[in-house]
Amino acid sequence: QIGVIEGLTRWVLNAALEQFARWQNQGRDLSVSVNLSALSLHNHEIGDTVEKLLETWQVPASRLVLEITESAIISHLARASETLGRLHALGVRVAIDDFGTGYTSLAYLRKLPVNELKIDKSFVMNMLRINDDAVIVRTIIELAHNLGLQVVAEGVEDAATWQALRELGCNIAQGYHMSRPIDAQALDTWLTESEWGLPPARALPVAGTIERQRALGKAKVYRL
């Protein structure tokens, strides 16, 4: 509303990819996700911005996931399709965030250039207590897989929910069961020491010199 979202989006993308380059240089096999606002769908330069930053930090496009809410896509469907098509052409992965809370037409979902559906946490957190929510979660997983998409379950807060999602074939989980949000420095420790961790495999070359440490702020934690 005050006109700073485009500058903020560039800053967040740059900070995220810079931090990713650090992890890549440490040999960590990760991906990084960045949320885009609805207004990003109207920004004709967003594709060029992403392309330049990927080149600057020497990050493979497939390692970047851009998340856009279902409601934002449906509200700006024509523009969303064009913008997501440009990002998809770069090799960037696109995720529909908070899926299940909007009114996505299956016909449009089939045509949109997306790679992931993220099930809204309101369904996941209650799936073991409310049968209707369990049915919704199972249906979204089956729908996504039938369309060749991966599924991320948000709001996984206990081992029982984690196990239920595994049995349903959910690809990725996100939530407090693995970790609460932590900054990049704490995540380095978590990746090395936690039961969910991913120790460095080998050092990978990164072009250029990273001169200063930048934390990502609040990092989302995923477990494959």
C-alpha positions as MATLAB code, in Angstrom:
seq = 'QIGVIEGLTRWVLNAALEQFARWQNQGRDLSVSVNLSALSLHNHEIGDTVEKLLETWQVPASRLVLEITESAIISHLARASETLGRLHALGVRVAIDDFGTGYTSLAYLRKLPVNELKIDKSFVMNMLRINDDAVIVRTIIELAHNLGLQVVAEGVEDAATWQALRELGCNIAQGYHMSRPIDAQALDTWLTESEWGLPPARALPVAGTIERQRALGKAKVYRL';
ca = [
       0.000    0.000    0.000;
       2.901    2.394    0.598;
       4.877    1.334   -2.465;
       7.864   -0.465   -0.936;
       6.957   -4.060   -1.794;
       9.000   -4.262   -4.996;
      12.169   -3.035   -3.298;
      11.544   -5.316   -0.351;
      11.025   -8.278   -2.665;
      14.375   -7.634   -4.383;
      16.110   -7.322   -1.007;
      14.632  -10.576    0.308;
      15.463  -12.482   -2.882;
      19.044  -11.199   -2.809;
      19.494  -12.006    0.890;
      18.024  -15.488    0.451;
      20.199  -16.357   -2.519;
      23.307  -14.920   -0.885;
      22.707  -17.126    2.139;
      22.000  -20.088   -0.114;
      25.342  -19.508   -1.851;
      27.009  -19.839    1.556;
      25.283  -23.152    2.197;
      26.092  -24.326   -1.316;
      29.754  -23.492   -0.756;
      29.627  -25.624    2.402;
      28.356  -28.548    0.360;
      24.823  -28.519    1.777;
      22.207  -30.022   -0.529;
      19.328  -27.612    0.120;
      16.673  -25.507   -1.550;
      15.485  -22.063   -0.516;
      11.920  -20.728   -0.621;
      10.825  -17.107   -0.932;
       7.256  -15.827   -0.667;
       6.080  -13.431   -3.373;
       3.270  -10.951   -2.826;
       0.221  -10.654   -5.048;
       1.693   -7.418   -6.417;
       4.724   -9.341   -7.651;
       2.411  -10.908  -10.227;
       1.995   -7.457  -11.799;
       5.707   -6.677  -11.824;
       6.950   -7.133  -15.397;
      10.542   -7.084  -14.121;
      10.267   -9.880  -11.550;
      11.528  -12.503  -14.014;
      14.552  -10.408  -14.964;
      15.244   -9.678  -11.297;
      15.227  -13.366  -10.391;
      17.381  -14.278  -13.395;
      20.029  -11.664  -12.552;
      20.193  -12.649   -8.879;
      20.520  -16.343   -9.703;
      23.425  -15.447  -11.982;
      24.998  -13.120   -9.409;
      25.065  -15.767   -6.679;
      25.586  -18.737   -9.046;
      22.549  -20.559   -7.666;
      20.911  -23.244   -9.849;
      17.396  -22.089  -10.715;
      15.936  -25.426   -9.618;
      17.068  -24.720   -6.052;
      14.846  -21.649   -5.733;
      11.168  -22.101   -4.857;
       8.893  -19.084   -5.212;
       5.664  -19.307   -3.226;
       2.487  -17.431   -4.130;
      -0.790  -17.842   -2.265;
      -3.710  -19.517   -3.954;
      -5.910  -16.459   -3.400;
      -3.352  -14.153   -5.082;
      -3.184  -16.379   -8.136;
      -6.943  -16.686   -8.505;
      -7.444  -12.931   -8.041;
      -4.985  -12.164  -10.844;
      -5.230  -15.308  -12.950;
      -4.246  -13.945  -16.361;
      -1.289  -11.997  -14.999;
      -0.327  -14.872  -12.707;
      -0.190  -17.299  -15.598;
       2.090  -14.973  -17.562;
       4.413  -14.208  -14.629;
       4.601  -17.804  -13.434;
       5.288  -18.913  -17.002;
       8.291  -16.584  -17.178;
       9.639  -17.853  -13.842;
       8.990  -21.463  -14.791;
      10.928  -20.933  -18.037;
      13.962  -19.925  -15.981;
      13.832  -23.304  -14.226;
      12.638  -21.836  -10.927;
      10.192  -23.988   -8.976;
       6.796  -22.439   -8.254;
       4.582  -23.379   -5.310;
       0.961  -22.509   -4.581;
       0.883  -21.539   -0.912;
      -2.046  -22.041    1.510;
      -3.735  -24.406   -0.935;
      -7.275  -25.391   -0.018;
      -8.383  -22.005    1.306;
      -9.277  -20.522   -2.088;
     -11.392  -21.626   -5.018;
      -8.949  -22.961   -7.557;
     -10.564  -24.368  -10.682;
      -9.080  -27.747  -11.541;
      -8.935  -26.675  -15.183;
      -6.759  -23.684  -14.312;
      -4.668  -25.701  -11.865;
      -3.847  -28.159  -14.620;
      -2.654  -25.371  -16.899;
      -0.699  -23.243  -14.417;
       3.092  -23.751  -14.538;
       3.509  -24.841  -10.906;
       5.565  -27.589   -9.257;
       4.220  -27.781   -5.711;
       1.020  -27.456   -3.726;
       1.350  -26.435   -0.087;
      -1.593  -27.680    1.982;
      -2.808  -24.953    4.315;
      -1.955  -25.669    7.943;
      -5.573  -25.236    9.063;
      -6.313  -28.638    7.516;
      -3.077  -30.367    8.533;
      -3.170  -29.346   12.194;
      -6.631  -30.876   12.685;
      -6.438  -33.860   10.368;
      -6.128  -36.374   13.209;
      -9.181  -34.983   15.030;
     -11.510  -33.861   12.260;
     -12.354  -36.419    9.606;
     -13.319  -33.801    6.999;
      -9.863  -32.224    7.287;
      -8.230  -35.637    6.901;
     -10.284  -36.216    3.746;
      -9.225  -32.825    2.359;
      -5.539  -33.514    3.037;
      -5.711  -36.959    1.444;
      -7.602  -35.609   -1.570;
      -5.113  -32.769   -2.158;
      -2.188  -35.193   -1.990;
      -3.818  -37.555   -4.470;
      -4.837  -34.681   -6.766;
      -1.349  -33.170   -6.750;
       0.356  -36.476   -7.450;
      -2.056  -37.211  -10.294;
      -1.058  -33.850  -11.794;
       2.641  -34.608  -11.343;
       3.094  -32.100   -8.506;
       4.863  -32.408   -5.176;
       2.988  -31.751   -1.952;
       4.146  -29.776    1.080;
       2.152  -30.102    4.311;
       2.251  -26.971    6.472;
       1.645  -26.960   10.221;
       3.136  -30.342   11.152;
       3.444  -30.053   14.926;
       3.667  -33.616   16.243;
       5.002  -37.054   15.390;
       1.535  -38.543   14.846;
       0.691  -36.031   12.124;
       4.111  -36.556   10.562;
       3.549  -40.315   10.433;
       0.036  -39.946    9.014;
       1.357  -37.733    6.222;
       4.117  -40.230    5.446;
       1.516  -42.959    5.085;
      -0.460  -40.750    2.691;
       2.654  -40.249    0.559;
       3.139  -36.529    1.272;
       6.493  -35.409   -0.123;
       7.570  -32.619    2.233;
       6.591  -31.458    5.715;
       6.989  -28.062    7.340;
       6.301  -27.227   10.957;
       7.241  -27.063   14.613;
       7.696  -30.843   14.848;
      10.992  -30.386   13.022;
      11.862  -26.916   14.325;
      10.447  -23.539   15.143;
      11.631  -20.669   12.918;
      15.325  -19.952   13.443;
      17.886  -17.668   11.840;
      20.589  -18.786    9.440;
      23.320  -19.153   12.072;
      21.133  -21.340   14.288;
      20.095  -23.340   11.242;
      23.740  -24.204   10.569;
      23.835  -25.851   13.990;
      20.442  -27.494   13.493;
      21.504  -28.980   10.159;
      24.586  -30.497   11.773;
      23.288  -31.639   15.148;
      19.548  -32.325   14.980;
      17.980  -35.678   14.082;
      16.543  -33.977   10.991;
      19.877  -32.493    9.990;
      21.794  -32.635    6.746;
      25.569  -32.457    7.262;
      27.700  -30.975    4.465;
      28.594  -33.466    1.750;
      31.443  -31.662    0.012;
      32.545  -28.131   -0.779;
      31.140  -26.682   -3.985;
      32.640  -23.732   -5.872;
      30.771  -20.441   -5.735;
      31.692  -17.561   -8.018;
      32.727  -14.333   -6.340;
      33.492  -13.542   -2.728;
      30.792  -13.153   -0.113;
      32.077  -10.382    2.115;
      29.523  -10.261    4.897;
      27.193  -12.531    6.788;
      23.484  -11.955    6.282;
      20.942  -13.906    8.262;
      17.664  -14.689    6.545;
      15.624  -13.664    9.573;
      13.006  -16.322   10.157;
      13.824  -19.427    8.135;
      11.289  -22.087    7.247;
      12.479  -25.586    7.940;
      11.664  -28.409    5.534;
      12.245  -32.100    5.861;
      12.284  -34.236    2.713;
];
